[in-house]
Amino acid sequence: MVNTTSSEAPVPTVFDPGRVVLLTTSHRVAPGLLSWPAWQALRSADRVLCADGAHPQLPYLREAGTTVDEAAPTAQELVDACAGGRTVVVVATGEGESALTDGLARLAGSGRVSMPQLELLPASYDLPGARLLDLVQVMDRIRAECPWSSRKTHEGLAKYAIEEAYELVEAIETGDRDELREELGDVLLQVIFHARIAEEDPDAPFSVDDVAGGIVAKLIHRHPHVFGDETASTPEEVKEHWLRTKAIEKRRESVTDGIPLAQPGLALASKLASRVRTAGLEVPLPQAQGIGYELLALAVRAEAEGTDPEAALRAAARAYRDAVRVAEGVGNRR
């Protein structure tokens, strides 16, 4: 637009440096599923650029009628492309556009360049749990290419599941948050690894999606007070729902069915006592001489008082370990 009077020459408007839109997408979301603001920016842009000709979004953008130029402009070239009020959308690659954004920052800092408006527009973004997809993909590649992992079986990995579970318990008991996060990851790895191996079974294969689908169905079924019409206002009522639906699912004949006998002795005794107490059974403890029966009685008493005997013994053992280290002159450690 120009301002004119009878006595003045035309005066041009202030130069419009234009607009740059950096469009980011998540590879964990199906290509083409972009936000409405992203589609609006793409449709109204004067140019759309992408440095990666194999970017998974490009076929869908072109199918929607958006022309995308495969180009990796420098910061100055991008500023020039926006001159005159034009809008340029840059579809960011999976590695990001750090070289371009750093170059734009240097130009802006120089104070010698009229910079276009800069906008970061997330076109798609991760939902909670999206990084689990990365873990599945990494495990696929490791299983295919690693000489050690490609030969592992369920049986060969079993001991690691036990070790990682104990390390997780130790992280919980020591209160180390960094350690807790790491150990949770190690336990999760065991689940993903076993599920990946299971895909190769010739007779009864299943995948991590089958594992996840199974636990989702179980959680929904065993929480009718959350997903159904039942009500529960106390932890005891929740446990009652859980045990009732579990009994129907498993069709067990005894309250002892399903208790793994290979678990540590104190934990086994506590679990048996919990099942007996919950079922309202009156079962006298076996009377015999020996330390095992004394420990059984202690474990049953601890469970009745709401104490985990296994955790209590570990705490006492750590105190004993610290005392040993003091006696050795090497001091305590957490």
Phi, psi and omega in degrees: 000141179236151176260127180231144170228174182292338186245001183240148175283158179302139179244118182292153176290168177299138181300132180261114184282355175086201189211137174246129176244117176266111186263118180253145178225159178256132177286352180271359177247141182306131180304142180095342178273084183249160179289158179298318176301327179294314179296323178298316180296319181295318184288329184266355184289149173283326176216148173236125184239149174208130182282341184254107180293343180259014180303131185298341181280336190300316179301325182283325176294317181291324177297330179277002176094011179268124177278124181241123177267129175281106185203149177234078185290154170284170179301317181294319179297324180290318177300317179296323181293335180273348186303141180089017176087016180277153177251127177241125176260128177251116177279111186292144177280173180298332180273358182086183182233051186297321180297318181292313182293323176296320179295320177296321179296321179293319178296317180296322181289339181289333181075004184257356185238136173280108189273142173289164173295138180247128182226130173261121184236106174290116181275331173209152184214163185284140168272163177304135181091359185296330181293345175298330177296322176298318181298319178297317181293319179296318180295323176303314183290319179297317180299324183280328192245342184273124181300330180279308185293327184291344182257356185285148177240171175304316182295321181290336181267347189306318184295330180290326178299319179293315180299314182294325178296318178293322178293325176296316179299319180296319179297322178295316184288329179276343178078016180278109186292321178296318179295321180299314180299317181294317182290326173299321176296320180294322177293318178298322178301319179300319180296312182295321181296310180298321179295323178293319177297321183297334179298335186268359181295128184287338186256318183222066181286150170209162185242177178295332176293323176295320178298311181296318179298323179294317182287329176296313179298320180295315181297318179295317182294325184269003176236061180296341177282348177255314186254358182230207186262355181284164178236150176205127182243355180228157175302327180295319179293324176298315180297323178297315176303313184299311183293324181293312180292326179294320179297322179292318180296311188278335182052051182277147180273333184228151176293344180274348180297136177090356177275118181290118183284348182275356180288164180307148188303313181295320178295321178297313180298319180295320180294317177299316180297322179295316179298317181297315182293317181296323181283351180073026180274150173253101183236110179293145177291143178297136182260114178201163179273149176130154184296329181298318180288329176293318178294323177301314180297320179295319181294319179295319178296318180298316180298319179296330181270002178083021181250135174279109185296328179295315179294321180296318180292322178298319179298317179294322180293324177294321176298321178295318177301315180299321179295321178298317181294324176296317179297329179280346181083018180255359174080174182276163168215158184288000000 
